[in-house]
Amino acid sequence: MAERISGADASLLGEVAYIEHDRDRGMDEESMRYSLGFQFKVAEGLYLNLSEGTEDSGTDDNDEVFIGLRLSYSFSDNPAEFKSLFK
């Protein structure tokens, strides 16, 4: 019988995105979006992701904070095992 690998009950998430708006009319815009959050295991294969972030735009002084909430499901019975950076 093969040993099953299960995911962690909680994980730290981080994301950085470069966004470029190329508009036909008006001014083009570039910005960076940063977010940090947590992923919680709700049930086997079911995860709740909660994150908070901000967008840093060079042309807009009205940068806003956002909150994201996502529910995701993993269809894999045996997820890939990745080596931890902290062991």
PyMOL commands that set and color helices and strands:
alter all, ss='L'
color gray80, all
select strands_A, chain A and resi 10-21+29-43+46-57+65-73
alter strands_A, ss='S'
color yellow, strands_A
deselect
rebuild
show_as cartoon
